[in-house]
Amino acid sequence: MAKKKIFDIIPPHLIHCKKSSAVKGKKKENCKISGLFYICLIPVVVVCVLYFSLGSLSVTVWPATQTLSFQETMTLSLDGEIPSFFIEEEKELSQQFLSTGSGSNEGLAQGKITIYNKYQPYQPITLKSGTHFLSDSGKYFTIKTKAVIPAATGSSKPGSVTVNVLAAESGEEYNIDASNFSVPKLAGTDLYYSIYAKSTSKMTGGFESSVKVATQTDIDEAEEFLTKQAIRDLSDSLKSKLVGQGFVLVEGALDNTILEAFSSAKAGSEIPNFDYTVKVKAKALVFKRSDLERFAREYIFSHDQPDRALVDGSLALGYNLKSLDSSSGEITFELDISGKTYPAINQNELSLQLRKRNYAETEEKIYSAFSEQVSDLEIKFWPFWVKKSPNNQKKIHLELKFN
């Protein structure tokens, strides 16, 4: 009987299993360490990115300023260094005005009457032009021409003639119906009852009404009012236009001329209203404000150090007119000039010098650039932990402010 072999060592497959398990444990431990490393590295990378990409410097400087004031007498002319200009403009203005005068519009009634003559002894009777006839309603009429009334041809057939008559006064009340008439001036004579007249139709054309009349005062007042209005409107329009174009109009350098002035009606015209028209021309002597400002800037820097700059908006000009010649275009006035100046710097060059500087170095560079003439200074690094300015000039912001 064969003997069984006995092995006192662990079989290879068991040893292999134990070895594999140990290696896996070691790998897991190494992975944990690597993960922690990368987790810790992320904030560092973020900080570096923020530092180099977002880091910036903001500098605000309040330079010390100096106020300068000067006074100068100067003359402007059409061909001078600071030229003057003539500018002309015309305006026509029309307006309707009410007539204030009063009058009457009237018409006389007229018609025909037949005059009868039954006077005895029979003979023709002559009545002169303008003879009055009185109607039985108490209205007077006159004949327009001389009337010759033939003699009667019998006691029952009086002579007669038909004539035109005109009412003695205006008014509708003279438009009377057919009436009987007597001759008042014959009263008390033998002819009074022998000479008489009749009308067979109604008188017409009589009327009377009140009307408005344009008086000379109305026309004169219209001219005065409209002329002043036209000059005022033209002056305002011209001044507004000049200001918009940068011109300055000196007080007293505007002349106005009336070119035309006329009314649509004459004095005495029976109309309720009338039109008045005025045409005026304005001639202004002006100069450009920009020319004066240029002169003032040059004047300031000719009396100050050339390495200074003028604070924007600080230039002030005032002028008092001394003389004015509108015909030649010369203006002489006393010019008051004032402005604030500060040390001139090249901001681009200074911002280049501020790269990679700490607070103290930045401050030193600023004061040096402004020759120590700084009234206030504000330096800000961002983010808060940044201690030096970036190398990128675009990340450096330099601003000047003035009190």
Buried (B, 14 or more C-beta within 10 A) or exposed (E): EEEEEEEEEEEEEEEEEEEEEEEEEEEEEEEEEEEEEEEEEEEEEEEEEEBEEEBBBBBBBBBBBBEBEBEEEBBBBEEBEBEBBEBEBEBEBEEEBEBEBEBEEBBBBBBEBBBBBBBEEBEEBEBEEEBBBBBEEEBBBBBEEEBEBBBBEEEEEBBBBEBBBBBBBBBEBBBBEEBBBBBEBBEEEEBBEBBBBBBEEEBEBBBBEEBBBBBEEBBEBBBEBBBEBBBEEBBEEBBEEBEEEEBBBBEEBBBBEEEEBEBBBEBEBBBEEBBBBBBBBBBBBBBBBEBBBEBBBEBBBEEBEEEBBBBEEBBEBEBEEEEBBBEEBBBBBEBBBBBBBBBEBEEEEBBEBBBEBBBEBBBEBBBEBBEEBBBEBEBEBEEEEBEBBBEEEEBBEBEBEBE
